[in-house]
Amino acid sequence: MSVIKVTNLAKTFSLGFRRKRVLAVRSVSFSVEKGEVFGLIGPNGAGKTTTIKMMMGLVSQDHGTIDILGKPVPSLESRSKVGYLPEISYYYDYLKPEEFLDFYARLFGIPAKARKRRVDELLDKVGLANAKGKQLRKFSKGMLQRIGLAQALIADPEVIVLDEPQSGLDPIGRKDVADLIDELKAAGKTIFFSSHILPDVERICDRVAVIVEGKIVDVGPLNRLLNPRTLSTEIATSLVPEDLAEKLRADFQNLGEKQHDGLRTFVLPESSDVSAFLTHLLGANVEVLSVVPQRENLEDVFVREALANTQPNEEQP
Amino acid sequence: MIGRVYAIALNTFREAVRSKVLYAILFFAVLLILLSLAFGELSLYEQERVNKDLGIVVITVFGALIAIYTGISLLFKELDKKTIYTIVSKPIHRWQFLLGKYLGILLTLAVELGIMSAIFVAQLALKDIELNATLFQALVLIYVEVSVVAAIAMLFTTFSTPFLSGLLTASLFLLGNAHEAIRTFADTHKSDTMRGILKIAEVFVPDLTLFNLSREVTYNLEVPWSYVAYAAGHGVLYAGALLVISAAVFGRRDFI
């Protein structure tokens, strides 16, 4: 049984005084299995946050169904084993971190003793044990994101939904979040998250759904979405005699070249014989500094899908 | 269930007592209560009357101001800063959230009115002015009145902007204190249309004069406790009805 099952979800908002109708989500279906890290990616305004809000009962869907752990959304049962980190930058800044987490623990009905233990445990886990007694208004952005993550984990949820968890964080903060997700995955948790930081998604996710203009246009394991073929190979070298360079250009069609700081990088297209090229270089005693095969990454998939599915001049929320 | 409502109420109360704005309002209220002493001194034979009158008016007006401010800001901030996302996504009903908010606001109002009342009563005691039951009954009913005002403010905030909510609540507070005038005009106005409008206003504008015992306090008139219970019961029912409507509006709302 899927942990999260979303079927034919659709939502149109009526915004402003004139109740202008804006289509946010038109056809969203996917399922997330137990223990999976599932990423939802898409350009701004594609419907990622609206989809998550419908999953969390913040926005009601016009059509379609959502089940979390076999319970229909919206219902208290569907939310009782789910931790959620919204994309917000403010938390109750007059509270101290221990008060903040205690508050959320009370919302889950955790008894007093267990609450205290859980709060200390989580503050330790997210590296905020030393910030006890300090009001959240004095926290940095990274610290706020960590306390936000801690509130999502307060009830030791089975499913964790994270909306842009790495947004606005510096590289160290992003790495901390990625490490925490790895840790949660190792603990058998199911993680659903949206992001536009594609290298992080690529590193963390087992499966990805691409959403464009409110529609899921592709969903699957990363190794299926990403083209496994080598698209090109970049070979960096030190000085290359000009006559050798001429010969290489003649022998290898569509050979690309880049020069930078006295180094020459050749770009061999997909069909080229890389071994033969290297034999030429090594035979002429040219120093080969690196050989890097270039494969399609998530960003290429994202751009390809977004461009293929974007209808010009259509407004998005 | 109670634990969750209590958690929201406690958080709301914490936010209020750690807010500088409320201290500023309270400071001015206390200042005016103390100033009523000076006004009392100025009036040669009416010292007691002026002292009591001004004190009751200051506590009512500032109590209402605090009720409007807390009723709007403590709910609106959750929506504006989007902390509501972290609450509504937890296993809690939306009505429990609203009830918790309201109870937190009531607790805040109790503390604020308690401080103003204590200073008012202490000031009267220092001037050897008689402290009778009517005075305490009046203070209790002011608390009920501002509780109704807070419920009105919360209702408007569930679907409107803070500015509009403040304007509408303040208008209802003023009209509610002029309820007798509305009733009189509704019966006597020459125009049929105006009489119709005033009749509708008479039904929908809360009769806040029920909670006003300033005349009785000033002239040391006895008020039966049964009246206090009747007026308080009326206030509780009115606030309860407003909360039910707020919960219905809030329950259907999308948090975009």
HADDOCK unambig.tbl for C-alpha pairs under 7 A between the chains (distance, minus, plus):
assign (segid A and resid 56 and name CA) (segid B and resid 89 and name CA) 5.31 0.50 0.50
assign (segid A and resid 57 and name CA) (segid B and resid 89 and name CA) 6.34 0.50 0.50
assign (segid A and resid 58 and name CA) (segid B and resid 85 and name CA) 6.83 0.50 0.50
assign (segid A and resid 58 and name CA) (segid B and resid 88 and name CA) 6.63 0.50 0.50
assign (segid A and resid 58 and name CA) (segid B and resid 89 and name CA) 6.80 0.50 0.50
assign (segid A and resid 58 and name CA) (segid B and resid 254 and name CA) 6.03 0.50 0.50
assign (segid A and resid 58 and name CA) (segid B and resid 255 and name CA) 5.43 0.50 0.50
assign (segid A and resid 59 and name CA) (segid B and resid 254 and name CA) 4.53 0.50 0.50
assign (segid A and resid 59 and name CA) (segid B and resid 255 and name CA) 5.84 0.50 0.50
assign (segid A and resid 60 and name CA) (segid B and resid 254 and name CA) 6.51 0.50 0.50
assign (segid A and resid 76 and name CA) (segid B and resid 91 and name CA) 4.70 0.50 0.50
assign (segid A and resid 76 and name CA) (segid B and resid 92 and name CA) 6.61 0.50 0.50
assign (segid A and resid 79 and name CA) (segid B and resid 89 and name CA) 6.43 0.50 0.50
assign (segid A and resid 79 and name CA) (segid B and resid 90 and name CA) 5.78 0.50 0.50
assign (segid A and resid 79 and name CA) (segid B and resid 91 and name CA) 5.38 0.50 0.50
assign (segid A and resid 80 and name CA) (segid B and resid 90 and name CA) 6.69 0.50 0.50
assign (segid A and resid 80 and name CA) (segid B and resid 91 and name CA) 5.24 0.50 0.50
assign (segid A and resid 86 and name CA) (segid B and resid 85 and name CA) 6.74 0.50 0.50
assign (segid A and resid 88 and name CA) (segid B and resid 82 and name CA) 6.72 0.50 0.50
assign (segid A and resid 90 and name CA) (segid B and resid 81 and name CA) 6.18 0.50 0.50
assign (segid A and resid 91 and name CA) (segid B and resid 83 and name CA) 6.28 0.50 0.50
assign (segid A and resid 94 and name CA) (segid B and resid 15 and name CA) 6.52 0.50 0.50
assign (segid A and resid 94 and name CA) (segid B and resid 18 and name CA) 6.69 0.50 0.50
assign (segid A and resid 103 and name CA) (segid B and resid 7 and name CA) 6.06 0.50 0.50
assign (segid A and resid 106 and name CA) (segid B and resid 3 and name CA) 6.62 0.50 0.50
assign (segid A and resid 106 and name CA) (segid B and resid 4 and name CA) 6.06 0.50 0.50
assign (segid A and resid 106 and name CA) (segid B and resid 7 and name CA) 6.11 0.50 0.50
assign (segid A and resid 107 and name CA) (segid B and resid 4 and name CA) 4.95 0.50 0.50
assign (segid A and resid 107 and name CA) (segid B and resid 7 and name CA) 6.78 0.50 0.50
assign (segid A and resid 107 and name CA) (segid B and resid 90 and name CA) 6.73 0.50 0.50
assign (segid A and resid 107 and name CA) (segid B and resid 91 and name CA) 6.94 0.50 0.50
assign (segid A and resid 107 and name CA) (segid B and resid 92 and name CA) 6.79 0.50 0.50
assign (segid A and resid 108 and name CA) (segid B and resid 90 and name CA) 6.95 0.50 0.50
assign (segid A and resid 108 and name CA) (segid B and resid 91 and name CA) 6.33 0.50 0.50
assign (segid A and resid 109 and name CA) (segid B and resid 3 and name CA) 6.70 0.50 0.50
assign (segid A and resid 109 and name CA) (segid B and resid 4 and name CA) 6.83 0.50 0.50
